[in-house]
Structures are given as structure tokens and as C-alpha cells.
């Protein structure tokens, strides 16, 4: 399933530097110290990362500012805390943007993952908050789950000039629908696919090129490049460095600080595995309507399981963040 090409190496560079010659490196963290240390082009956040960031001393003023701003707009406690969490996400995004040249991804509430209109409204609010802070839409990606509603919301938002990052992407049907919708970027989750197959097969590991998560991203990459889609493929959620290096050449990879450090410490050679100019074997081009999309998701137990689990987990972390904000009021 992979396109093996001539090695594309820097003989005297570490693997992270070599990877940067083939792939745009994105930091999967809201920790400013990590972002400063590894100098990624872009950065991405999600409710879990925001919950961690809210506990860091450096973000305490942002938390207080978000609470104060929300208090001026609503007397209802629940509404006020929801607004505060949204404002905090934008404030963290603004801080991150001071240290990267590219874009930051900011996620809408997982609670609205199945409501197209609510996703659109939330995205517009987030973009407006960024605009109030002097940040244009060209520096922001709106993240939402790759449900049918999320993909259709992204179709509308992209037409308005609001670029989107479709996350919690596990199945090929999701990738096909995102490409048809003209989504700017998708985040297929390598590590969580690996987790599912590990649990189902009882295997603790797979050779990198046989890893189910790696194979899923490779299949998507080859489909997009063969059929000329502009949607960016950004592999995400890695469990080990081998998964990262097995996708060298992918458009983008969002990598945790721990794995960035591991790659930086490794001076071995790194081969290009994926090549947009010479993609490997690809599926036939197709367009899915809602019924076919839902059927294919139903037939893909892994994608259905992990999408639902991911939305539940993100929502749980949103609620923990809201509880933390409530305690600080």
C-alpha cells in the first residue's frame, strides 16, 4: 500500500530535521515551551490539550481574562462557562500564533458534532473572536469531528472562506467525503486505529509499514494524490516514532513533544515513504451521499467505534474544563 521511492535523506541531520525536508511538522500540543523548542510550522489543539494547558501556570492570566470577558456577556452560569471555554481556546490559539509562522487549529464543541448548523454557528463565533484579537481567518483552522454533519458544515464554511480541519477521522469513507466537500485539511488518527487493532488482535506491535493506522493514512494519501484533491492529509495521534517515520513524505504530521524529542535525538537515515508526485496504488474515485456514507461507516466497526469514543472523550474533557473554570469564578 506504500509508494517506495528513492531515499530522500540528509546524511548529517537528525530524523526530525530530515522529516522537515519532506513533510510539514505540526506540534500536537498547547504547551508554549514545547512549541518554542521544536519550532513547528503549525500547531493544533483539542479539548484534551486545552484542559492540560489550562493547568499550566503560564496560561493562568488567559483563564482569568476568559472568565472576566464571559461574565460581561451572560448572567446564566452554564452559558457563561461555555463562553469562557470558547474564549480560552481562542486566547490559547492567539498565544500559539505568536510562536509559529502558520496556522492553529481550534475545535468547536464536541457536543455539536451531529448538528451541522450548530457547528457552522460555533465556527463563525470562533473566527469572530480571533478577528477581535486581530487574527485573520487565514491563520486559523476550525476543527470538528468527521461526522456527516461535520463534513457538511465544513462544506458550507469553506465556501465562506473559513478553512477547516476535520478530525477524528478513522475510516476511508470519511476521507472520501471530506475530499468531495473541499475540506482544507483532514487529521486521520494513526495511533487510535492502532489501539483498536491491538485490542482486537491481541498483538502488541506491528512493523511500521504493516501498522493499520499507517496503512489507513497511506491509502488516503494515495487516493487524494492520484485523483488530484487539494485536501491536505495530516497524520495525527501517534503512539511511536516508527509510525511517524513510516509516513515520511505525508503532507503534514502533527506530533507530540515526546516523539519530536525522540526524532530529534535519532541521527539515523530517514527515507521518504510517501510521494505526492508518485503515489502508490489508489482506490477508484467516488462520491458518497449521506446514506452511502452512513452505510460504509456502519460496515467499518473500527471507524464507528473510534469516532464515537473520540467524541465522547473530547466532550468529557470539555466538561472537565468547564468544571475547572467554574471553580475559578
N, C-alpha and C positions, 0 to 999 in steps of 0.2 A: 504493500500500500504506500510505500515511501518512494520518493524520487531520489535515487542515489546519484550524486554528481561529483565532479572533480573536487577534491578537498579545497576549501576556501579558508586558509589559515594565516595567522600572524605568528611566526615561529618564536618570537621573543615576548609575546604578550600572554597575560593570564587568560583564562577561559571567558571571564566576564568581558574583557576588552575585545577578545576575538568575537564574542557573540554580538557586541555592539556594531561590528562591521557588517553583520548580516541581518540583524533584527533590531527594531526599536525597543529599548528596555524601559519598562514601566515599573514604578515602585508600588507594590501591593501593601501599602501602609499609610497611616496618617501621622506617623512619628516624624517630626521635622528633623530630628538629629539623624535618623536613618536616610532621609531624603537628601540632606546636605552631604552625607558621607558618600552616597553612591551616585549622585548626580543623574537621576533618570530624566528622560525627556518628558514623560507624562507621569501622572500619579492617579491612583484610583482608590476610592473609599467605599465602604458599605456600612450598614448599621453595626456590625460586629466591630469593625475597625474604629468607628466613631465612639462606641462605648469605651473602648480601650483608650482612645485619645482623650476623652473627657476626664479620665482619671489621671492624666499626666499634668504635673504642676504648670508646665508652660502654657497649657490651654485654659487654666482657671479664669483668667480675665475674659476669654471668649465666652465661657459658660455664663459668667455673670452678666456680660453685655447682652447675650441672647435672652436671658431671663428678664432683664430690665426692659428690653425692646418689646418682648411679648406681653409684658404686664401692661403696657400702654395701649395695646390693641384689643384686649379682651379681658372681661371680668370672670368669664367661665373658666374654671380650673383646668378642665380637660383640654379645651381649645387652646388655652394659654400655653400649656406644656407641649402640645403638639407643635404650635408655632415656634416655641423655643427650640425644640429639637431640629426643626427645619432651618431656623436661623443659625443654629450651631453648625449644622452641616455646611452651610454656605460660608460661615466665618472660617471654619477649618479649611475649606476649599480655597478661600482667599489667601490664607496664610501659606498654604502649599504652593500656590501660584507665584508667590514671591521668590520661590527657590527652584522653579522648573521653567524651561522655555516653552513647554507645550500646554497641554490641557489637563484638567482634573475632572474626574467622573464623580457626579453627585447623584445619589439614589433617591427616588421617590419612595414613599412608604410602601412596605410590603403588603400592608392591609388593603391597598387598592389594586393589587396585581391582576384582578379579574374584572376590572371596571375601566374600560377604555377612556371614557370621558373624565373620570376622576384622575387618571394618570396624566391626561393632557392638561387638566387644570393645575395639578401639582407641579408639572414641568414648567408651566408658564410662571407660576409663583416663584419657583427657584430661580429661573432666569431673570425675573424682575428683581429679586433680592440681590443677585450678582450685579445687575445693572446699577442698583442703588449704591453698590460698593465700588462702582467704576470699572467693573469687569464685563467685557463684551461676550456675547454668546459664542464667539469663535474660540474661546478658551475653556468652554465647558461642554462636557458630555453628560446628558441626562441618562441615568441608569434606571432600567426597570426590568422585571423578570420577563423571560421569553415565553410568556403565555400568549394565546391568540390575541387577547385584549391588549397585552403589552406591545406586541408586534404591530397591531393595527393602530394603536396610539402613536407609535414611532413613525408609522407611515404618514400620519397627519402632521406630526411635529416636524419631521424632516422637510415637508413642503413649506413650513413656516420659517425654515432656516434654523431650527433648533435641532442640533445634532444629538444622536442617541447611541448609547452603549447598551445592548441587550445582553443581560447577564443571566446566570443560572441556566445556561444552555448546555444540554446534555445529549440531545437527540438530533439526528440528521434532518428530520422534518422541521425542527426549529430553525436550523441553519438555512434550509431551502426557503422557508417563509420569510426570514429576515432579509435575504438577498433580494427577493421579489419586492419587498416593501421599501427597498432603498435605504436600509439602515446604515448608518455610518460605520459602526463597529459592533462586533459580537465578541463575547467572552465565554468561549467553551471551557468548561471546568474539568481539567485533566485529573486532578487528584481525587475529586469526588466520584468520578467514574471508576477510577482505580479502587477506591474504597468499596464500591458496590460489588465489583467483580471479586475482590479479595474476600469479602464476606460470603459470596455465593459459591466460590470455588474452593475455599479453604487454602488458597495459595497466599504466601506472604509477600511474594515479589514476582515480577515479570521482567525479562530482558527489555531494555528501554524501547526498542523498536516493536516489541510484541505487547507492550503495555496497552490495555484497552483505551485508556484516556489519550495516549499519544496517537493511537490509530484513528480515534474519532476526529481529532483535530486535523490529522493528515488528510483524512477523507474530505473534510470540509474545505481545507485549503486547496486541494487539487480540484474540487468541484468549482470553487469560486474562480480560480485562475484559468481553468480550461474554458469556462463559459463567459469570462470577461466581466465578472461582477466587481464593482468598486468597493464593496463592503470589506472593511479591514478585519482580519482574523487575529484576535489577541488571546492566545492561550493563557489560562489562569488556573489558580488553585493547584499548585504543585506540591507533591509530597517528598520529592527528592531531586537532586541535581541531574540525575540521569534522564528524568522526564523532560527537563529543560533542554539539555543538550540534544536530545532526540528530536527536538523541534527547531533546531538552529536553522534560520532562514525564514521562519514564520514571520508574518508582517510585524507583529508585536508579541511580547511576552510580559505579563505582569508577575513579578517575582517578589517573594518576601525578603526582608532584610537578612534573615538567616541563610537563605540559599544564595543571595547575592554575595554574602561574605564567603561562602563555600566556593563559589565560582571564582571569586577574586583570588582566593588562596591556591587555586589549582593552575599550575603552569603547563599542563599538558596540551596537546594539539586539539583543536575543535574543527570538525568537518561540517560543511553545510549539508543539511539533510533535505530541506525543502527549498525549492527554487521556483519563483513566480514565472520565470521565463521558460522553464522546462518542467511543468508539473507532471506528476505521475498519473496513472490511470484514474479516470474520473467517472462518476455516475452520469447518466443521461440527464440533460436539463429538464426541469419540470416546474410547474406552478401548482400550488396547493390551495384549494378553497378551505373554508373553516371545517367542513365536515371531514374532508380527507386529512387535514392536519390533525384533528382530534382522533381520528381513527388510527393514524400512524403512531401518535403518541400513546394511545391505548395499547397498541401492539408492542411498544418498546417499554418493557417493565422498568428497566433501569432509568430511562429518561423520566418516566412518570413518577417513579419513587423519589428520585433525587430532586426534581423540580418542586414537588410538594414539600419535601423535607426542607429544602433550602428556603422556601418562602416562610415556612413555619419558624425556622431558626432565625431568620432575619427579623421577623415580626417579634419574636421573643426578645431579641436584643434591643429592638426599638422600645419595647415596653420597659426593659431594664434601664435604658437611658432615660426614659420619661420618669421612672421612679426616682432615679438619681437626681434629675432636675427638680422634681417635687420636693425632695429632701433639702435642696439648697435654696428654695424660695424663702 
